[in-house]
Amino acid sequence: MVESSVLGFPRIGALRELKKATEAYWSGKVDKAHLFKVGQEIREKNWKLQKAAGVDIIPSNDFSFYDQVLDLSLLFNVIPDRYTKYDLESIDVLFAMGRGLQRPATETAKAVDVTALEMVKWFDSNYHYVRPTFSHSTEFKLNGAKPVDEYLEAKALGIETRPVVVGPVSYLYLGKADKDSLDLEPITLLEKILPVYVELLQKLAAAGATSVQIDEPVLVLDLPENIKAAYKTAYETLAAASGLPKLVLTTYFGDVRPNLEAIKGLPVSGFHFDFVRVPEQLDAVVEILTPEQTLSVGVIDGRNIWKADFAKAIAFVESAISKVGKDRVVVATSSSLLHTPVDLENEKKLDAEIKSYFSFATQKVAEVVTVAKAISGEDVSAALEANAASIKARAESTILNNADVQAKVAAIDESLSTRKAPFPERLTVQKAKFNLPLFPTTTIGSFPQTKDIRINRNKFAKGEITEAEYDKFIESEIEKVVRFQEEIGLDVLVHGEPERNDMVQYFGEQLKGYAFTTNGWVQSYGSRYVRPPIVVGDVSRPAAMTVKESVYAQSITKKPMKGMLTGPITCLRWSFPRNDIPQKTQALQLALALREEVQDLEKAGVTVIQVDEPALREGLPLRAGKDRSEYLEWAAESFRVATSGVENSTQIHSHFCYSDLDPNHIKALDADVVSIEFSKKDDPNYIQEFSEYPNHIGLGLFDIHSPRIPSKEEFIARIGDILKVYSADKFWVNPDCGLKTRGWEEVRASLTNMVDAAKFYREKHSS
């Protein structure tokens, strides 16, 4: 019998139970016991769901209150000293490292003021992990036993699980040196961390775990030789220890072939590979297996929501069996299902035809089991027939194709992606037009999404208030934001986006070719969940999407008002894209739709237009080579198609965040002004990389994901560090990202201090 395996399940709860409990804990509305109880309830539901579906290998330790990598840092005592001096409880240390913490002293507790650790994208997904931060003084040891505790928790329910742990090489390679140890290469800590892995694995074995899924996803990256060599050291050391469970080394999201020599012959019981992303690597990975090692075949997509094609999945697994034998093959998800919504059955409003094309995490669990049963010879003919009919119906659906959109994409040429003049000429015109001061101040776009805003949006959606009443409410919110910005002295304003639910969903809802969910939530980071829209067909823009609100905002102020749009790559990457046409084609369709919006904004008198591309780096293929070069070309082309149809006097902005960016990638967009997340970067070389950037730039000065409020002096010091290597006449002053998740008290204080710091430097440079 062929076994079925799930590599991980969403931990947010089907109705976002974890978000509600976590944010209630942060605000002091519930205690730790309540928070832990909600976590336990979610884990129990997840395990029972998979058990009931018939999954043979069910994961544990895939749950986290914030991030699985941050959990490992806490478990292994990779906690910078700045978080240990406040006598915080373990869960509060976790949250402080993830989101920062600032609170006054009380009779029973010290004052706390600490920033968050750096947060970056998890490979090419829209999930963010908290980067491990090491120093020469890091002392590895076990803090608690979370993986053991959760294994025993499942066992008490009568459910045997396979614990999931990030492997030592990936954990170190994904980390960085702390600011006091910049000469430290984290992989040199391997010998120090391995004994802690041994201790953890021995505890799991003692608890009864017979195997552990040990994730080494960096194997799909271009690795230096010392990292490749570390695999032999790591796994031979683990194999030499006594009393350990079997280890299944797991990779996903890409092509492992260039690194196969590094893992060939490793003393592990088996391997898992992602054959959804790279099916052509099968022959190569089979070659490295010993006769005893198992092959976990990832054929159910853990990253997208399209229903699996059972016929193709079964054929692929049978091909693997023909090479290694049925008794050594496991049918699995390609990756953790963390990246998919929880349950399609919670969608009551989706068009029935479109809904029939989808599969969320709960349905994917059933798909894994069905494929494994089919391979094992069990009668699942009804499921196979229904699946074949659904796959055929989607391929033949008339909702997918729009001949006009396809013709417009085919007609795109260089003229459509080129501004009328180069940046220096545009800058001269824009300086005369806007007359901005040195160190111009702005924000990235959104302002706090208050309870009142959410209530009125829901009332409008339910028909409880009229469109006219809702528009009047939105205008009143816009005016509040505009007057506030004028009051504190910002130079280039935004309208605050009170009418918007999400920076991609809002646009997708107004474009043809998209579908939307009610409960299709996916974790982005911490308690930040998103509902990615789904690209189901060719994309076009029926009508203007943002002009009304932007024109109103500009009409009530004499200061420049930014029109705010989400760029084509981000609209694509933060959606679930189609899997039946190239992503380049989808991006260019979106670019053409956004081009129409940009031109309409300009015609209406909004001549500062920000087209955000925070997902630009996220879409970059994980390995250098032809695919990466081609992506960079069409990604930049898509942005330029969207933004180049304007006059030289119209100033185009863009924004990027939470990625390791390359100035050359940003330069190819030819935006007049870019803003980049910077507050969590403590590497001075990062500033230097952008010192030669030719256009204008704002390096984000405070972390909008943290409730912490930086002082004026802190802003002054940070700007001073930047100006050591960056030209003052090209530098803008702004936050890291939009402010929708913050409270008004935090926003007022932080922005006021930021503006005061900009004024300090204007006076300094004017003298």
URBELRA-V935668 format. One record per run of one state. SS is the DSSP state (A for helix, B for strand, O for the rest). FROM is the first residue (numbers start at 0). TO is the last residue. If there is no record, write none. Layout:
BEGIN
ss/from/to
SS/FROM/TO
SS/FROM/TO
END
This chain:
BEGIN
ss/from/to
O/0/1
B/2/4
O/5/15
A/16/25
O/26/30
A/31/52
O/53/55
B/56/59
O/60/66
A/67/74
O/75/79
A/80/82
O/83/88
A/89/98
O/99/99
B/100/102
O/103/110
B/111/113
O/114/117
B/118/120
O/121/126
B/127/129
O/130/131
B/132/133
O/134/144
A/145/155
O/156/159
B/160/165
O/166/166
A/167/172
O/173/174
B/175/176
O/177/184
A/185/206
O/207/209
B/210/214
O/215/215
A/216/219
O/220/223
A/224/239
O/240/244
B/245/249
O/250/255
A/256/262
O/263/268
B/269/273
O/274/277
A/278/287
O/288/292
B/293/299
O/300/304
B/305/305
O/306/308
A/309/323
O/324/324
A/325/327
B/328/332
O/333/335
A/336/338
O/339/342
A/343/345
O/346/350
A/351/354
O/355/356
B/357/357
O/358/359
A/360/375
O/376/379
A/380/395
O/396/401
A/402/409
O/410/412
A/413/416
O/417/421
A/422/433
O/434/439
B/440/440
O/441/444
B/445/445
O/446/449
A/450/460
O/461/465
A/466/487
O/488/491
B/492/492
O/493/494
B/495/495
O/496/503
A/504/507
O/508/509
B/510/514
O/515/520
B/521/524
O/525/526
B/527/529
O/530/532
B/533/540
O/541/545
A/546/554
O/555/559
B/560/565
O/566/566
A/567/572
O/573/574
B/575/575
O/576/581
A/582/602
O/603/606
B/607/611
O/612/624
A/625/642
O/643/649
B/650/655
O/656/661
A/662/666
O/667/671
B/672/675
O/676/682
A/683/688
O/689/694
B/695/698
O/699/710
A/711/722
O/723/726
A/727/729
B/730/732
O/733/742
A/743/765
O/766/766
END
